[in-house]
Amino acid sequence: MYNDTVTKYNENIKMFPGNIIANFFNFSEEKFFKADEKASNNINIDFYGGK
């Protein structure tokens, strides 16, 4: 969802009339979100307190 929004934003600041507004306010392209490798590992959750 975030990366979709970044894609739309980056496209809009490159096309007319968004590019004029972006240049006036010094808007620049945003970077995409990329999770680090540790965040993508499986997480073990114990719902029964180890029983």
N, C-alpha and C positions, 0 to 999 in steps of 0.2 A: 504494500500500500504506500509506504513512504517513498520507495524508489519510483513508483508510478507518478507520484506528485512531483518529484524532482525532475523526472523526464518531461512532464508537461511544462513545468516552470522554465527549464532550460530551453525548450523549444520556443516558448513564448518570448523570452528575452532576445531571441535571435531573429524573430520575424516582426515585420511592420504591423502595427505601430508600437508593439511592445519593446522593440529595440530602441526606439527613441526615448521612451520612459526609462528603460533600464540604463541607458547611457547617462541620462540626466541625473538619476539618483545613484549612479555608480553601482548598480546591481551586477553581480557576477554569477557565473554558473556555480551550482552546488554539486557536491560530490555525492555519489551513491553510498548507501549504507551497506556495509559488508561485515557480518558477524565474524569474530575471530574463531579459530578452530575449537578452542575450549568451550565456547558458548554453544556450539553445535553438537557436543557430546550428549549422550543420553544421561538423564538424571534419574537416580533411583530414589523413590519415595516410599517410605514404610508407613502405611496407614494404621498398622496394628501394633506399633511400639515394639517390634522385634519378636512378637509372639507367633 
